[in-house]
Amino acid sequence: MENLAQSLSTLLTPDFLDQLATSLGDIARGCKKLKSCVLKIKNATLATSVTTPPEEPHEDTQEELQEELQEEPSFTGVLEKDFVEIAEQYFEEKPFVGKASFKRYLEYCIDDHIRQDRLKTTWVFNGQHVKTSRKAWTKISQTAIQDLYSEIKNGWEQLQDCFNGNRPDHILQSKWSRRTNITEIHLDDSLWKEKRFREYINEAHLTHGPLRG
């Protein structure tokens, strides 16, 4: 046993442990990217289906809702992003670290390109018109927004992994000391239970006003 302990103490040097930690981080990033690919394939299949209309029309007229149902959803823009890579890029660009860390992360990742009303109807910005136009927004299903949220959550967890590692030179020690504002914010797996995310996309909906032609 003593020989084994001595062998381990010789092997487990600080440099070796740093290499091991880096390798485990690479494996974790790879798993997140694989999950992201699976969700993208799932979204691609959803693109061929028609979204389900709300049970009770609210902001749109019956005529406008019927027109939307006849349009094939255009899954572009924010739905095609790789949020793990975006999180890594954000980390390299001096990320905000403070009480509003999650909101600033969302601003960087999705800006105001996702909106949801109080009845949980969700739209994504398709970039084809100005944001004040109804045609600039594509309605997506609850399944699609849950999948999109899962990818955004993957990105957030990747950002947490970055802050759980060694401090890079471009982040000041004073900012690094506040990193618990990122590492200790754990998102729920379910979009509908994650109040912070839903508040953000609800606020985006109110900012742009009613979806009228």
DRENLO-446827 format. One record per residue: residue in three letters; x negated, z negated, y of N, C-alpha, C, CB in turn. Coordinates in steps of 0.001 Angstrom, whole numbers, padded with zeros to 6 digits, always signed. Atoms other than C-alpha are relative to their C-alpha. Glycine has a CB too. Example, Ala and Ser with C-alpha at 12.3 -4.5 7.8 and 13.67 -1.06 7.14 Angstrom:
BEGIN
ala-000890+000000-001190-012300-007800-004500-000900+000000+001200+000992-001246+000027 ser+000820+000060-001190-013670-007140-001060+000770-000730+001090-000414+001415+000462 
END
This chain:
BEGIN
met-000826+000000-001208+000000+000000+000000-000859+000000+001258+000934-001210+000006 glu+000868+000041-001173-002840-000781+002375-000581+001376+000288-001125-001019-000200 asn+000542-001337-000183-004360+002644+001759+001032+000941+000613-000489+000555-001328 leu-001075-000827-000541-000994+004263+002469+000206-000296+001479+001306-000232-000778 ala-000183+000388-001399-000617+002282+005685-001130+000537+000869+000081-001525+000128 gln+001136-000509-000755-004096+003274+006800+000091+001513+000181-001306-000368-000698 ser-000139-001452-000074-003420+006933+006001+001048+000397+001038+000373+000572-001373 leu-001058-000288-000968-000204+006866+008016-000463-000271+001426+001244-000832-000310 ser+000477+000332-001339-001857+005152+010966-000986+001039+000507-000647-001378+000007 thr+000940-001057-000380-004540+007854+010936+000734+001291+000340-001007+000252-001127 leu-000765-001237-000194-001977+010659+010711+000865-000052+001251+000875+000272-001212 leu-000991+000109-001083+000556+009367+013261-000678-000309+001334+001040-001091-000327 thr+000652+000135-001303-001555+009861+016355+000977+000401+001099-001289+000866+000070 pro-000880-000423-001106+000063+010313+019809+000161+001518+000077-000547-000516+001326 asp-000089-001460-000052-000777+014038+019730+000902+000538-001111-001398+000624-000110 phe-000829-000449+001116+000814+014445+016297+001472-000292+000271-000445-000676-001307 leu-001388+000364-000294+003966+012601+017397+000587+000890+001085+000089-001465+000425 asp-000465-000924-001037+004202+014787+020520+000349+001352-000606-001068+000168+001094 gln-000261-001273+000666+003965+017900+018331+001265-000068-000848-001190+000397-000867 leu-001194+000179+000826+006610+016521+015978+001256-000012+000853-000096-001293-000809 ala-001151+000063-000906+008952+015738+018863+000337+001380+000549-000277-000971+001155 thr-000219-001356-000507+008482+019247+020271+000638+000881-001061-001319+000617+000470 ser-000556-000801+001098+009193+020802+016873+001456-000345-000261-000814-000206-001273 leu-001394+000418+000205+012365+018754+016437+000885+000511+001132+000099-001540-000098 gly-000749-000539-001131+013462+019823+019908+000277+001479-000172-000753-000235+001295 asp-000192-001429+000256+012941+023475+018966+001076+000229-001053-001315+000645-000446 ile-001021-000118+001044+015052+022978+015834+001389-000265+000587-000292-000984-001162 ala-001294+000335-000616+017839+021347+017895+000498+001144+000871-000114-001288+000838 arg-000402-001121-000844+017827+024219+020392+000466+001180-000846-001157+000428+000910 gly-000393-001090+000882+017979+026715+017540+001391-000199-000575-000997+000143-001119 cys-001335+000301+000543+021019+024986+016036+001079+000220+001052+000061-001449-000517 lys-000980-000186-001067+022799+024995+019396+000230+001477+000281-000456-000711+001274 lys-000155-001431-000237+022102+028701+019855+000767+000665-001137-001366+000662+000171 leu-000769-000531+001122+023435+029424+016354+001482-000314+000176-000516-000577-001331 lys-001395+000370-000246+026611+027514+017223+000596+000865+001092+000110-001481+000379 ser-000463-000853-001088+026869+029506+020442+000320+001399-000504-001047+000066+001110 cys-000241-001333+000563+026594+032781+018477+001295+000043-000797-001167+000421-000888 val-001233+000056+000792+029384+031711+016109+001215-000007+000912+000010-001244-000909 leu-001121+000051-000934+031653+030884+019056+000203+001346+000689-000225-001097+001044 lys-000127-001314-000626+030892+034263+020660+000685+000982-000935-001372+000534+000410 ile-000657-000861+000979+031903+036036+017454+001496-000322-000059-000648-000168-001397 lys-001406+000414+000018+035107+033997+017442+000729+000522+001225+000115-001528-000070 asn-000612-000498-001227+035797+034934+021071+000205+001508-000054-000858-000366+001205 ala-000126-001445+000110+035211+038598+020234+001253+000382-000776-001234+000591-000671 thr-001216-000278+000761+038027+038452+017688+001240-000325+000819+000009-000797-001307 leu-001131+000354-000852+040277+036754+020222+000288+001086+001026-000263-001321+000704 ala-000158-001019-001033+039693+039635+022630+000976+001088-000404-001332+000615+000326 thr-000905-001041+000480+041814+041920+020447+001437-000476-000094-000453+000497-001344 ser-001355+000535+000107+044838+039615+020496+000600-000196+001383+000003-001329-000776 val-000705+000216-001262+047437+039064+023175+000192-001482+000210+001359+000733+000018 thr-000160+001420-000292+047556+035702+024886+001459-000382-000011-000625-000350+001343 thr-001369+000510+000074+050653+033558+024416+000480-000444+001369+000094-001162-000995 pro-000491+000383-001323+052803+033165+027544+000409-001450+000025+001170+000875+000415 pro-000462+001379-000094+053684+029698+028827+001483-000085-000297-000295-000577+001383 glu-001405+000153+000365+057009+028348+027624+000905+000067+001216+000214-001310-000729 glu-000798-000004-001210+058258+027867+031166-000811+000633+001117+000449-001430+000379 pro+000736-000627-001098+057069+030324+033848+000003-000917+001205+000608+001371+000364 his+000083+000897-001151+055860+028467+036925-000414+000756+001238-000977-001138-000268 glu+000456-000623-001236+053718+030266+039468+000327+001491+000059-001489-000202+000155 asp-000249-001436+000030+054327+033875+038367+001486+000273-000236-000854+000675-001094 thr-001355-000424+000292+057641+035743+038281+000052+000537-001416+000484+001059+001012 gln-000154-000545+001351+059054+036996+034987-000635+001387-000086+001496+000068-000395 glu+000552-001351+000007+058007+040540+035948-001527-000029-000068+000458+000767+001243 glu+001454+000111-000012+054418+039475+036636-000528-000469-001349-000450-000957+001101 leu+000422+000493+001306+054189+037571+033349+000064+001111-001045+000872-001185-000431 gln-000124-001093+000954+055427+040594+031407-001124+001007+000181+001354+000689+000148 glu+001101-000926-000292+052817+042753+033144-001306-000525-000580-000142+000216+001522 glu+001221+000603+000527+050073+040311+032121-000070+000127-001514-000085-001468+000404 leu-000020-000079+001458+051179+040362+028494-000334+001401-000495+001358-000422-000528 gln+000280-001361+000393+050822+044138+028433-001458+000379+000224+000893+000938+000751 glu+001407-000277-000270+047232+043948+029672-000867-000620-001092-000409-000540+001393 glu+000929+000551+000988+044441+043502+027132-001018-000869+000722-000709+001135-000808 pro+000941+000883-000683+042293+040486+028124-001411+000592+000033-000025-001366-000679 ser+001365-000498-000155+038847+041431+029442-000954-001185-000064-000171+000786+001342 phe+000868+001147+000200+036370+038905+028034-001400+000318+000534-000056-000391-001499 thr+001264-000308-000653+033523+039314+030506-000468-001203+000802+000136+001237+000908 gly+000497+001024-000919+031403+037255+032862-000298-001313-000672+000985-000226+001087 val+000315+001354+000433+031468+033541+032202+000157-000178-001511+000884-000990+000726 leu-000229+000127+001443+032701+034018+028614-001174+000521-000832+001264+000745-000387 glu+001119-000572+000736+029508+035866+027669-001319-000725+000263-000146+001452+000352 lys+001227+000703-000350+026999+033367+029033-000540-000833-001163+000241-000890+001203 asp+000671+000886+000953+024468+031517+026886-000337-001282+000765-001305+000677-000627 phe+000134+001204-000827+024797+027998+028283-001202-000857-000393+001262-000830-000093 val+001231+000699+000375+021848+026622+026298-001166+000545+000826-000286+000156-001526 glu+001055-000611-000808+019546+029096+028037+000188-000325+001476-000023+001520-000206 ile-000285+000322-001403+021265+028432+031363-000439-001421+000316+001502+000173+000308 ala+000405+001389-000209+020659+024694+030954-001515-000111+000110+000514-000887-001140 glu+001464+000024-000056+016966+025307+030275-000504+000581+001315-000597+000779-001181 gln+000366-000605-001279+016768+027549+033331+000275-000968+001148+000770+001315+000215 tyr-000363+000992-001018+018544+024907+035421-001039-001109+000067+001386-000594-000293 phe+001012+001057+000062+016023+022305+034261-001295+000448+000674-000273-000400-001462 glu+001224-000531-000600+013174+024569+035417+000136+000202+001504-000373+001311-000659 glu-000236-000273-001422+014771+024998+038859+000354-001264+000789+001115+001021+000151 lys-000194+001257-000720+014664+021393+040066+001473-000408+000033-000539+000122+001424 pro-001416+000362+000082+018106+020195+038893+000334-001233+000831+000390-000240-001442 phe-000466+001166-000732+020175+017711+040862+000113-001179-000968+001364+000286+000695 val-000079+001203+000831+019876+014174+039479+000622-001111+000839-001417-000422-000541 gly-000707+001032-000746+022423+011646+040725+001389-000181-000569+000072+000348+001491 lys-001343+000293+000515+026017+010466+040362+000837+001262-000195+000722-000949+000942 ala-000768-001244+000120+027316+014025+040794-000698+001010-000907+000227+000614+001381 ser+000808-000904+000833+024945+015469+038161+000843+000967-000823-000878-000805-000927 phe-000798-000876+000858+027655+016815+035852+000722+001061+000826+001015-000822-000810 lys-000693-000965-000866+029594+018445+038694-000965+001064+000487+000653-000711+001200 arg+000982-000972-000481+026423+020092+040029-000439+000936-001138-001227-000727+000603 tyr+000300-000840+001162+025638+021334+036514+001087+001058-000180-000129-000864-001280 leu-001102-000949+000131+029094+022936+036334-000039+001044+001111+001341-000735+000018 glu+000109-000950-001112+028611+024509+039766-001061+001049-000306-000337-000734+001317 tyr+001090-000924+000330+025374+026063+038512+000412+000941-001134-001271-000783-000393 cys-000340-000775+001205+026827+027245+035182+001185+000941+000201+000304-000939-001141 ile-001241-000783-000047+030333+028450+035999+000553+000191+001402+001040-000657-000846 asp-000482-000098-001375+030771+028057+039765+001512-000296+000013-000306+001423+000605 asp-001457+000203+000010+034533+028456+040344+000677+001123-000779+000560-000065+001448 his-000490-001144+000758+035061+031168+037738+000955-000378-001133-001160+000757-000562 ile-001021+000456+000944+037381+029060+035560+000999-000848+000774-000633-000811-001194 arg-001036+000789-000675+040682+027669+036809+001110-000342-000988+000576+000771+001222 gln-001071+000453+000896+043449+025706+035129+001044-000744+000809-000560-000905-001135 asp-001052+000679-000755+046825+024586+036469+000458-001263-000733+001195+000947+000233 arg-000437+001287+000547+048690+021348+035761+000719+000155-001345+000919-000702+000995 leu-000658-000247+001280+050497+022987+032820-000989+000493-001061+001124+001018+000177 lys+001090-000338+000920+047102+023706+031156-000130+001505-000260+000206-000718-001311 thr+000229-001433+000072+047321+027466+031703-001350+000286+000649+001155+000803+000697 thr+001382-000194-000444+043762+028748+032119-000298+001474+000219-000980-000589-001020 trp+000434-001352-000314+042253+031851+033704-001514+000013+000224+000746+000541+001248 val+001408-000199-000343+038706+033215+034032-000092+001166+000979-000870+000268-001280 phe+000229-001047-000987+037418+035354+036889-000618+001210-000693-000915-000509+001152 asn+000495-001198+000680+036923+038953+035701-000861+000878+000899+001159+000806-000523 gly+000881-000722-000908+035062+040217+038791+000500+001357+000447-001300+000169-000632 gln-000509-001331-000313+037314+043247+039207+000683+000077+001366+000965+000435-001069 his-000641+000024-001317+038985+042153+042459-000476-001255+000723+001573+000029-000118 val+000322+001226-000725+038585+039523+045178+000765-001149-000629+000339+000130+001514 lys-000563+001139+000717+039386+036017+043964+001408-000367+000447-000891-001183+000165 thr-001355+000301-000466+042567+035811+046055+001047+000882-000664+000080+000160+001505 ser-000926-000892+000685+044102+038595+043964+000286-000495-001414-000561+001422-000041 arg-000363+000402+001354+046013+037801+040771-000737+000834-001040+001507+000122-000204 lys+000657-000892+000949+044340+040798+039097-001471-000350-000212+000117+001429+000474 ala+001392+000421+000172+040956+039122+039528-000147-001043-001096-000548-000550+001304 trp+000026+001090+000977+041911+036531+036916+000636+000433-001311+000722-001234+000552 thr-000493-000314+001344+042355+036989+033164+000426-001293-000689-001089+000741-000839 lys-000513+001184+000694+044522+034507+031324-000608-000082-001397+001552+000034-000082 ile+000558+000190+001347+042952+033032+028169+000781-001102-000713-001525-000357+000065 ser-000735+000960+000824+044368+030990+025323-000660-001376+000032+000096+000502-001445 gln+000565+001348+000085+043862+027266+024783-001158-000042-000993+001083-001012-000407 thr+001109-000073+000949+041660+028120+021813-001253+000548+000672+000378+000871-001204 ala+001144-000619-000676+039436+030321+023978-000643-000951+000999+000433+001278+000710 ile+000593+000916-000978+039000+027699+026710-000663-001178-000701+001067-000503+000988 gln+000654+001063+000770+038221+025033+024091-001363+000472-000504+000889-000439-001188 asp+001274-000547+000470+035527+027297+022623-000999+000130+001148+000217+001366-000668 leu+000872-000128-001166+034135+027993+026085-000520-001360+000432+000742+000675+001160 tyr+000417+001366-000341+034082+024279+026860-001059-000508-000980+001218-000951+000003 ser+000974+000436+001006+032212+023651+023586-001387+000572+000292+000457+000422-001407 glu+001281-000599-000345+029499+026075+024697-000601-000655+001239+000161+001500+000224 ile+000466+000694-001207+029269+024423+028111-000526-001384-000370+001141-000116+001048 lys+000445+001310+000495+028975+021073+026316-001347+000130-000707+001053-000609-000961 asn+001297-000236+000642+026133+022503+024201-001109+000095+001040+000042+001282-000846 gly+000978-000128-001070+024353+023434+027400-000331-001331+000632+000500+000947+001050 trp+000211+001329-000582+024831+019954+028825-000876-000860-000909+001350-000700+000250 glu+000805+000766+000945+023393+018390+025676-001444+000497-000028+000609+000078-001401 gln+001361-000532-000083+020414+020738+025940-000708-000542+001247+000021+001549+000022 leu+000565+000567-001227+019860+019537+029514-000380-001463-000232+001008+000120+001178 gln+000320+001389+000326+019998+015955+028230-001275-000085-000838+001169-000658-000748 asp+001216-000019+000817+017356+016813+025617-001236+000213+000872+000089+001103-001072 cys+001125-000252-000914+015130+018149+028389-000383-001275+000747+000357+001117+001008 phe+000270+001221-000760+015481+014886+030316-000415-001159-000905+001228-000393+000809 asn+000475+001024+000941+014799+012846+027189-001440+000245-000429+000899-000043-001228 gly+001388-000312+000331+011411+014518+026853-000954-000521+001058-000181+001498-000165 asn+001003+000394-000984+008318+014272+029015+000315+000592+001366-001393+000435-000453 arg-000276-000463-001361+008587+014593+032775-000909+001186+000354-000198-001155+001018 pro+000817-001141-000426+007447+018043+033967-000505-000217+001433+000817+001323-000093 asp+000621+000184-001312+005315+018372+037082+000946+000324+001159-001237+000863+000103 his-000847-000425-001121+008059+020043+039149+001121-000998+000313+000605+001357-000303 ile-001006+001030-000283+010337+016971+038944-000714-001287+000413+000922-000248-001244 leu+000650+001197-000525+009270+014023+041082+000377-001236-000819+000376-000207+001473 gln-000241+001231+000748+008992+010580+039496+001243-000720+000513-001217-000924+000087 ser-001178+000672-000576+011640+009241+041899+001295+000598-000539-000022+000099+001535 lys-001178-000660+000582+014134+011820+040598+000082-000282-001498-000047+001529+000255 trp+000045+000240+001439+013038+011325+036987+000540-001382-000352-001427+000149-000514 ser-000449+001377+000249+013784+007594+037256+001523-000122+000045-000623-000949+001026 arg-001470+000011-000076+017451+008469+037929+000633+000840-001107+000463+000517+001367 arg-000492-000937+001006+017805+010656+034827+001108-000553-000885-001127+000435-000855 thr-001115+000549+000787+020257+008241+033184+001345+000535+000507-000011-001547+000059 asn-001216-000638-000510+022838+009913+035444+000323+001268-000776-000150+000323+001489 ile-000215-001159+000867+022423+012819+033030+000020-000408-001464-001084+001053+000234 thr+000147+000326+001427+021308+011324+029720+001112-000901-000530-001331-000669-000235 glu-001030+000935+000472+024106+008738+029592+001419+000509+000200-000150-001317+000702 ile-001336-000589-000115+027017+011080+030332+000285+000788-001274+000115+000919+001270 his-000311-000622+001286+028418+011935+026906+001399+000611+000063-000098-001037-001161 leu-001259-000727-000095+031152+014565+026820+000785-000078-001303-000256+001455+000370 asp-000864+000015+001181+034118+014376+024463+000021+001384-000641+001438-000448+000372 asp-000063-001288+000695+034352+017105+021816+001230+000806+000410+000005-000216-001509 ser-001246-000666-000366+037901+017876+022952+000085+000206+001511+001204-000812-000492 leu-000195-000320-001412+038432+019633+026265+001098-000860+000616+000340+001478+000166 trp-001180+000671-000549+041767+017876+026670-000232-001494+000206+001193+000210-000918 lys+000339+001406-000202+040127+014438+026507-001140-000178+001008-000382-000637-001329 glu+001128+000075-000926+037264+015298+028880+000508+000181+001428-001075+001072-000342 lys-000624-000008-001314+038710+014358+032263-000882+000651+001061+000339-001408+000414 arg+000894-000520-001034+035613+015301+034298+000013+001522+000058-001414-000490-000240 phe-000012-001459+000030+035636+018930+033162+001348+000546+000475-000309+000508-001417 arg-001331-000494-000377+039382+019359+033547+000255-000199+001495+001092-000716-000821 glu-000142+000199-001439+039282+017867+037048-000711+001109+000773-000555-001372+000409 tyr+000776-001047-000679+036660+020455+037977+000760+001324+000011-001371+000184-000682 ile-000698-001282+000043+038660+023477+036787+001385-000092+000653+000133+000477-001448 asn-001256+000186-000741+041893+022004+038212-000240+000144+001499+000618-001384-000310 glu+000350-000091-001418+040178+021697+041590-000252+001458+000402-001247-000862+000305 ala+000233-001422-000270+039060+025334+041370+001320+000744+000138-000848+000632-001116 his-001315-000640-000074+042674+026349+040761+000665-000271+001351+000903-000496-001145 leu-000611+000352-001285+043880+024491+043849-000727+000662+001169+000004-001519+000184 thr+000793-000604-001066+041049+025901+045956+000398+001453+000255-001478-000078-000344 his-000311-001429-000159+042039+029523+045293+001469+000268+000286-000405+000751-001239 gly-001407-000198-000308+045750+028991+045776+000774+000674-001116+000131+000802+001243 pro-000860-000579+001056+048699+030467+043807-000459+001364-000433+001431+000091+000473 leu+000354-001317+000534+048126+033469+041562+001144+000976+000243-000330-000086-001513 arg-001019-000982-000367+050236+036048+043308-000690+001327+000282+000829-000475+001240 gly+000592-001312-000175+049698+039790+043626-000372+000313+001426+000924+001031-000496 
END
